[in-house]
């Protein structure tokens, strides 16, 4: 079949056709994987409830939108750690965060310092971030305040297995980037997202986020559309298991953060970064709960390797 197509279709057209086919199938594949895990776990839990007398299925009241939320979920218990590269998806109390990302590739280097805050009203989490960006290479440099990012997120559906081993939350978020007309902030950004926070057992977490980013306005990037995706793996190690002085919990983190261009000259171009690091939840200082994170950033594919050879991501979180 491949040979026949190449016989009648020019190579360039055939290559573009394959890219257009791969993009929606890749996006659907990720979404299908999340839904498939939920379905399999629910089926397994139903079987467990029928065969196990000491782990009955939960029959208590649900709540929230269409009564799809489960009061046993770890989502309301601040179980999920703050990632370093991937957008935060957890339910947060009032907190401030200061982060720094430095990346370098030959003569190119980029620095982003971000100050932000989050607070929740019931299950609705609101977030605001203000970044300062500097990008430079051997010939040119640009710097300034980036888009002011406003985000709201809310859980829509939760499922917790009878024994509590499998605990998942599916939700939606909306992020809006407001330009400040600096050298690095010219276009309004709109990014609807879906996320899934998964707890397996007592300590393991997987946070997944998918977004469809669109830039509005003039300039070279106006109208650009990008599919963004990220996944963060964490494993919580409490103090009694690994007693570090002044540390309540150590959480090793591994993250993947990527984007694929959907139109214009960026169509089909993919960039995927990885990060390996950890987060330290320190002992409270009065009413303040500090948390420190650090990770080594590295490229996964050739698209990311053009702009990043290595990097460092750090984060200081102060929870009230």
C-alpha positions in Angstrom: 0.0 0.0 0.0 2.8 2.4 0.9 4.5 1.6 -2.4 1.3 2.3 -4.4 0.8 5.6 -2.7 4.3 6.7 -3.4 3.8 5.8 -7.1 0.9 8.2 -7.5 1.4 10.9 -4.8 4.4 13.2 -4.8 6.8 12.6 -1.8 6.2 16.1 -0.3 2.4 15.8 -0.4 2.6 12.3 1.0 4.8 13.5 3.9 2.4 16.4 4.7 -0.5 13.9 4.6 1.2 11.6 7.1 1.8 14.5 9.5 -1.8 15.6 9.4 -2.9 12.0 10.1 -0.5 11.5 12.9 -1.4 14.6 14.9 -5.1 13.9 15.6 -4.3 10.2 16.1 -1.6 11.0 18.6 -3.9 13.4 20.5 -6.8 10.9 20.5 -4.3 8.2 21.7 -3.4 10.1 24.8 -7.0 10.9 25.7 -8.0 7.3 25.0 -5.3 6.0 27.3 -6.6 8.1 30.2 -10.2 7.0 29.6 -9.1 3.4 29.2 -7.3 3.4 32.5 -10.4 4.7 34.2 -12.7 2.1 32.6 -10.4 -0.8 33.4 -9.9 0.2 37.0 -13.7 0.6 37.5 -14.3 -2.8 36.0 -11.6 -4.3 38.3 -13.1 -2.5 41.3 -16.6 -3.8 40.6 -15.2 -7.4 40.5 -13.3 -6.8 43.7 -16.4 -5.5 45.4 -18.3 -8.7 44.5 -15.6 -11.1 45.7 -14.2 -9.3 48.8 -16.2 -8.9 51.9 -13.8 -6.6 53.8 -13.6 -4.0 51.1 -17.1 -3.1 50.1 -17.8 -0.7 47.3 -18.4 2.9 48.3 -22.1 3.7 48.5 -21.9 7.1 50.3 -23.0 10.4 48.9 -21.2 11.9 45.9 -21.2 15.6 45.2 -20.2 18.3 42.7 -21.1 18.6 39.1 -23.6 15.9 38.2 -22.6 14.1 41.5 -19.4 12.8 39.8 -17.1 13.7 42.7 -16.0 11.3 45.5 -15.3 12.7 49.0 -12.6 10.0 49.5 -10.4 11.4 46.7 -6.8 12.4 47.4 -7.4 15.5 45.2 -8.9 17.3 48.2 -6.0 16.2 50.4 -3.1 18.0 48.7 -1.5 14.7 47.8 -0.2 15.8 44.4 3.2 17.6 44.3 3.9 20.8 42.5 5.7 19.9 39.2 8.8 21.8 37.9 8.1 21.9 34.2 4.5 20.7 33.8 1.6 23.0 34.8 0.2 22.5 38.3 -3.2 20.6 38.3 -3.9 20.0 42.0 -6.3 21.7 44.3 -4.3 24.3 46.2 -4.8 26.4 49.4 -3.4 29.9 49.4 0.2 29.8 48.3 3.0 31.8 46.7 5.5 30.4 44.3 8.8 31.7 42.9 10.4 29.7 40.1 13.4 30.0 37.9 14.2 28.1 34.6 17.5 28.4 32.9 18.2 26.6 29.6 21.2 26.7 27.3 22.2 25.5 23.8 25.6 26.6 22.4 25.4 30.4 22.3 21.7 30.5 23.0 20.4 30.8 26.6 17.1 31.6 28.1 16.2 32.7 31.6 12.6 32.9 33.0 11.9 34.1 36.6 8.2 33.7 37.6 6.3 35.0 40.6 2.8 33.6 41.1 0.1 32.8 43.5 -2.8 30.3 43.9 -5.9 30.1 46.0 -9.0 28.0 46.0 -12.7 28.7 46.6 -14.2 25.3 47.3 -12.9 23.1 44.5 -12.2 26.0 42.1 -8.5 26.9 42.0 -7.5 30.3 40.7 -3.9 31.0 39.7 -1.9 34.1 38.5 1.7 34.1 37.2 3.9 37.0 36.2 7.1 35.9 34.4 10.2 37.9 33.5 12.0 36.5 30.4 15.4 37.0 28.9 16.5 35.2 25.7 19.9 35.8 24.1 22.3 34.3 21.5 25.6 35.5 19.9 23.9 38.1 17.8 20.8 39.4 19.6 18.9 39.4 22.9 15.4 40.3 24.1 14.0 40.7 27.6 11.0 41.9 29.4 7.8 40.9 31.4 6.0 38.1 29.6 2.3 37.5 29.4 0.4 37.8 32.7 -1.2 34.4 33.0 -4.6 33.8 34.6 -5.9 30.3 35.1 -8.9 28.6 36.6 -9.3 24.8 37.0 -12.0 22.6 38.4 -12.5 18.8 38.9 -15.4 17.2 36.9 -15.2 13.5 37.6 -13.6 11.3 40.2 -13.3 7.6 40.7 -11.8 5.8 43.8 -11.6 2.1 43.9 -13.1 0.2 46.9 -9.7 -0.4 48.5 -8.5 3.1 47.7 -5.5 1.9 45.6 -6.7 3.6 42.4 -7.8 7.2 42.8 -8.3 9.4 39.7 -9.6 12.9 39.1 -10.5 14.3 35.7 -10.9 18.0 35.3 -10.9 21.1 33.0 -8.9 24.3 33.1 -8.7 27.6 31.2 -5.6 29.7 30.9 -5.5 33.2 29.5 -2.3 35.1 28.8 -2.6 38.9 28.8 0.1 40.7 26.8 1.9 43.7 28.3 3.5 44.8 24.9 7.0 44.1 26.0 9.7 42.7 23.7 8.6 39.2 24.7 4.9 39.7 25.2 2.9 40.8 22.1 0.0 38.3 21.7 -3.0 37.3 23.7 -2.9 33.6 24.6 -5.9 31.3 25.1 -5.3 27.7 26.3 -8.2 25.4 27.2 -7.0 22.3 29.0 -8.0 19.0 30.4 -6.1 17.3 33.2 -6.0 14.0 35.1 -4.5 13.5 38.6 -4.0 9.8 39.3 -2.9 8.3 42.7 -1.7 4.7 42.8 -1.3 3.2 46.2 -0.1 5.4 49.1 2.8 7.2 47.4 2.8 7.2 43.6 1.2 10.0 41.6 0.8 10.7 37.8 -0.4 14.2 36.7 -1.3 14.6 33.0 -2.4 17.7 31.2 -3.4 18.4 27.6 -4.0 21.9 26.1 -4.8 23.6 22.8 -3.0 26.9 22.8 -3.9 29.7 20.4 -2.1 33.1 20.0 -4.2 36.1 19.0 -3.0 39.4 17.5 -0.4 40.6 15.0 3.2 39.9 14.6 5.0 36.7 13.5 3.2 34.5 16.0 -0.4 35.8 15.7 -2.7 32.9 14.9 -0.3 30.2 15.8 -1.9 27.1 17.3 -0.1 24.5 19.4 -1.0 21.2 21.0 0.7 21.2 24.5 1.0 18.2 26.7 2.8 17.2 29.9 3.0 14.4 32.4 4.6 14.4 35.8 5.5 11.3 37.9 6.1 11.6 41.6 6.8 9.2 44.5 6.3 10.6 48.0 8.8 9.4 50.6 7.7 10.4 54.1 10.1 11.4 56.9 9.9 8.1 58.8 11.0 6.2 55.6 13.9 8.6 54.8 14.6 10.9 57.8 16.3 14.0 56.3 16.8 16.8 58.9 14.2 19.5 58.6 12.3 17.6 55.8 8.8 16.2 56.2 8.6 14.6 52.8 10.9 13.9 49.8 9.3 13.5 46.4 11.5 12.4 43.4 10.0 13.8 40.2 10.3 12.8 36.5 8.5 15.0 34.0 7.9 15.3 30.3 6.7 18.6 28.7 6.1 18.9 25.0 4.3 20.8 22.2 3.4 20.1 18.6 2.7 22.9 16.1 -0.7 22.6 14.4 -0.5 25.3 11.7 1.6 27.7 9.8 5.3 27.0 9.5 5.3 25.2 12.8 2.8 22.5 11.6 4.0 19.0 12.6 7.1 20.3 14.5 7.4 18.7 17.9 9.5 19.7 20.9 9.8 17.5 24.0 11.7 18.3 27.2 12.3 16.1 30.2 13.2 16.9 33.8 14.5 14.7 36.6 14.6 16.2 40.1 12.9 16.2 43.5 10.8 18.3 45.8 11.5 18.8 49.5 8.5 19.6 51.7 10.2 21.3 54.7 9.0 21.4 58.3 6.5 24.3 58.9 7.8 27.7 60.1 5.0 28.8 62.3 2.0 29.1 59.9 4.1 28.9 56.8 4.8 25.6 54.9 7.8 25.9 52.6 8.6 23.5 49.8 11.7 23.5 47.6 12.1 21.8 44.2 15.0 21.4 41.8 15.4 19.5 38.6 17.8 18.9 35.7 16.2 19.7 32.3 17.2 17.9 29.1 15.9 17.5 25.5 14.1 14.3 24.4 13.8 14.8 20.7 15.6 16.8 17.9 13.0 19.6 18.0 13.8 20.4 21.7 17.6 19.8 21.1 17.7 22.8 18.7 16.9 25.2 21.5 17.9 23.3 24.7 21.0 21.2 25.4 20.6 21.3 29.2 18.8 23.4 31.9 18.0 23.8 35.5 14.5 24.3 37.0 14.0 25.5 40.6 10.9 26.3 42.6 10.2 27.7 46.0 6.6 27.3 47.2 5.2 29.0 50.3 1.9 27.7 51.5 -0.2 29.6 54.1 
